[in-house]
Amino acid sequence: MVELVKFLPEDIQAIISLAEWNVKTVEGLKKKKELGVSNIPSIVLNGKPFCQSTIPPMEDLIQAIQDNFQS
């Protein structure tokens, strides 16, 4: 999913922060639990899981980012 985010339009990339954690580490497992993520890979927007285990269509991700940015 990190690759998907890298292909977002520049105006969308400018309003997001990308972070990636390795769930094979203690830190990554703690972050997974903290974010409430049950499956990987996942995308979390504003601290809430948006998409887990499946890669969303680019249009859906862009819309979700825009909706979260405006709220």
C-alpha angles and dihedrals in degrees: 000000000000088000090054091054091050089060095053115119114272093247090057093044088054092063099044137073117216121209128171127194130192109229089203088075130071090241091052093049091050091050091048090054093043091053093046094240115157100175135036141258095042141166118214122196120194091345095308126105110251103174130010129186095350131075109236123223110268091243092055092050093049091049092048092050091049092047092050093045092054096048 
